[in-house]
Amino acid sequence: MTAAKVIVRELIAWDLDDYPYRDAAAGFGPAELRERTERASAKLAERDLYAGTTALLERETKDIQDLLTVAAQREDLRQEYENLDWTLAVIDLRCLLAFQRRLVFSSGSKVLVTPERHDWPQLISMAIGSQRSTEHVVIHDLSEDDRLEIRLHSSNPDLRLRFHPKTSPGECLPLSLYGGSPFFEVTEFRGRWFLRDGYHRAYHLLQAGVDRVPAVVIYARSIEEVGATAPWFFNEEQLFSDRPPQVTDFLDDNLILRYERTALRKVIRIHIEESLEPFDATEGK
């Protein structure tokens, strides 16, 4: 069986990270990669210095405030941002910075049907979407020392296990599967506006000429709340540079490297280990 392939669009006008899948799949050597990144960096150098324009569109937000107020009542929305300073508002995609380096597209995925400009009910439906899939395959094995290992395989790269307190004594294990945020998220931090979640939707919207969309707007108090902390993201120095990466750059062929690689799957491993220990009467209180 031939392995599934995906298409990657990677921003290369800034320093490249250590990404082995790029080297194995791009189909060219170090010299050509260096030449392409140098051309992209030269193109970036022609751009005006970043002006720090706000992405928040106050007039459009006011115009559809009734729709946003209704959407903000969703319980899953409130739970997702319980400890954050957030609101719903209309933003301009062209003013957002990108901390993600790569967008990955499945070659067999359906084309996203984008709403028309100013079709606010449909745009809200797309931005405040339904829960993401937690579909997975369970595989279990015994190791050589008879320890049980359970693996969850999923095509959703954001699938993870969440711990939550029990609400009743008879409840099952306090674990649940979470498919990642389904919401279109934007953060403001130190005067700059970042796309936090929804990169693929933003790409397709911009391709279709739609640049004004509703979003969850988070007023971040730290880079951790922005979400730009993973080692494969652009770092804080790059994000606050004179010419930071922008969401619109993913559509500029002069600034990206496009290549094909084998699809990856998310694997969650759970190791079961049993032992006997002294009883602690205070444990779990």
N, C-alpha and C positions, 0 to 999 in steps of 0.2 A: 504494500500500500504506500502511495506517495504521501509524504508528510505535507500537511497544510501549510500554505505560505501566507505571509502578511507583507504589506507595503509600509515602509517607514519613511516619514519625512522628518529629517533631523536638522535643527538649526546649527550652522557651522561657522558663523561669522564671529563667534566668541570661542574661548578655549574649549577644546574637546575634552570630554571625560573619558575614563577608561571603560569602554563598552565593547566587549569581545565579539558580540554578534555583528557589530558594524564591520570589523576587520575580516570576519569569516564570510560575510555575505555580500559585501559591496562590489566585489569583482574587480578591484584594482589595488595597486600596491601603495606603499607609504608615500612615494614621490608624487603620485597623482593626487592622493588625498591632501598632501601638503599644498599642492598647487591650487586645488579647489578651495581650501580653507583660506588661503592667502587672497584669492580673488574675491571671496565673500567678505573678508575683513576690509579689503580695499573699497568694496561697494558700500559697506557700512560706514566707513570713514567719510564718505560723501554726504551722509545724512546730517541734518541740522541737529544741534544738541537738544536733548530731551527737555521739553518745557514744563512737564509736570501738570498737564491739563487735567482737570477733574473729569471723571467718567460719569458722574451723576447728572442726570437730566431732570432738572426740577420741574419744568413745565409739563413734560410728558408724564412724570410721576403724579403730579397734581391732577392731570386730566383723567387718569384711570385709577385714582385713589380708592374709589368704591370697590373696584375689582380686586385690587391688591389687599384691601382690608379683609375681604371675604377669604381670599387665599391664605392670609396669615393666620387664620383660625385653625388650620389643619393641625391636629394633635401631633402627627409625626414630624411636622416642621418645627413645632415648639420644642419637642423633645430633642431633636437633632442639635439645636443651638441654645440649649437651656442655659449654659454658662457663658454665652457670648453676647456682645452688644451688637444686635442685628436689626435689620428692617427689610422690607421689600421696596424696591424702587426700579425705575427704568434707567439703564446705563447705555453708554456708547461703546460698542466693542472695539472701535478704532483707538480708544484711549487706554486700553488695558495692556499691562506688561505681562509677560509669560515667564514663569519659572520652570516650566517643563521644557526639556530639550527636544523631545521626540513625540510625534503622533504616530500611532500604529493603526493601520486600517486592514481589516480582513478583506481579501480579494473577493470572497463570496458573499459578503454582507449586503443587505438590502440598502439601497440609496435612501438616505434620510429625506423625507418629504418636509420641506421647510414651509412654514406659514408665510403668508403675504405680509409685506410691510404694513404696520398699523393694524393687523388683525390681532388685537390685544388678547381676546379670549384664547385663541389658539397659541399665541406666543406664551401666555401664562401657563397653559397646559403643558407646553414643551419644557418650560423652565422649571416648573414645580411638578415634575413628573411622578410617575408611579414608582414603587419600590423596584430596585434592580434585582436581577435574577440571583438566586442562591442555589441554582441547580448544580448538582455535583454527583460524582460517583464515589462510593465508599469501597475501599479495599482494606482487608485486614490480614495480617500475617503474624506468625509466631517466630521470634528470633531463636537463635541457638540456645539461649538460656531461658527459653519459654516465656519471654516477655512479649506481651501483645502490643503490636503497633497498628494503629488505624491511620489510613491516609485518605484525605478528601481531595479528589481531582476535579478541577473546574476550569472552564474557559474564561471565567470572570476573574481578571487579575486583582480585583479589589475585594474578593471574598475573604472574610476573616471571621474568627470566633470572638464573640463578645461575652463578657461575664456580667451578670446582673444579679442583684440580691434576690433571694427567695421571697415571695409574697405570702406563702403559706407553708406550714410544716410538711405537708404531703406533696409538695411540688417536686418535679423531677430536677435533674441537674441544672444549676443556674447558668446555663450556657445557651447561646443562640447564634445562628449564622446571620451574618450581615453582609449584604452585597455591595456596600458602598453608598455614598450619598447620591440620591437621584436628582438633587437640586442643582440649579445653575448658580454658582457662588462667585462673588466678587469681594475682595477685601481692600480696604484702605489702610495704609500703614506708612507713617512718616511722610505723608503728603503724596504718596504714589499709590496707584490703583492696579491691583493684580487680579488676574483670573485665577480663582482658587480651584474650581471644579467646573467641568463642562467644556473641555477643550475641543472635543470632536464636534459637539453641537455648534460651538463658536466658529469652527472652520467651515462647516457646511452652510451656516447662516451667512457668513461673509462671502462665500462663493456665490450665494444666491442674491447678493446685494442687500441683505438685511443686516443693519448694523445697530439698531436700537431695540433692545430686548429687556424684559423684566428679569430681575435677579434677586437672590438673597444677598444683601450688602452687609458685610461684617466689618465693623470698625475694630481692627486688631490692635492689641496692646503689646504684642511681641511677634517676632518672626515665626515662632512656633504656632501662633494663632493664624498667621498667614498660610502656613502649611508648607513653606518652602524650606524644609529641613532635611529631606532625603539626600543622600550623597550623589544621586544621579540627577538632581535638579541643579539649575544655575545657583551659584552661591550669592550671599548677600552683597559682596563687593560688586559682582557683575550686575545685580538687580538695581543697585544704586549708583551705577556708573553714568557717564555723560550720554552714552548711547546704549541703553539697556535693551534686551530682547523684548519684542512686542508680539502680541497675538497675531497681528496682521502679517508678521514676518513669515509665518508658516505658508502663506500664499505666494511669497516672493521666491521664484526659482533661483534667483541670484544669491539667496542667503541660506538655502537648504541643500541637503544631500538626500537624494531619493534612492532607496535600494530595497531589495526584497530579501527576506530572511524566513527561516522556519518559524512557525507559530509556537508560542510558549503557552504552558498551562500553569495555573496556580495549584500548588500542592501544599496542603496543611497536614503535618505529621503530629500524631498524638501518641505518645509512649505511655503505656500503662505499667506501673511498677507497684508491686504489693509488698508490704512489710508489716511487722508487729512493733508497736511503740508504746511506751508508758502512756496511760490515759491521763489527759489534762482536762480537768473539770471545767476550766474557764474557756477552753477553745471553742470558738464559734459564737461566743456571746457578744 
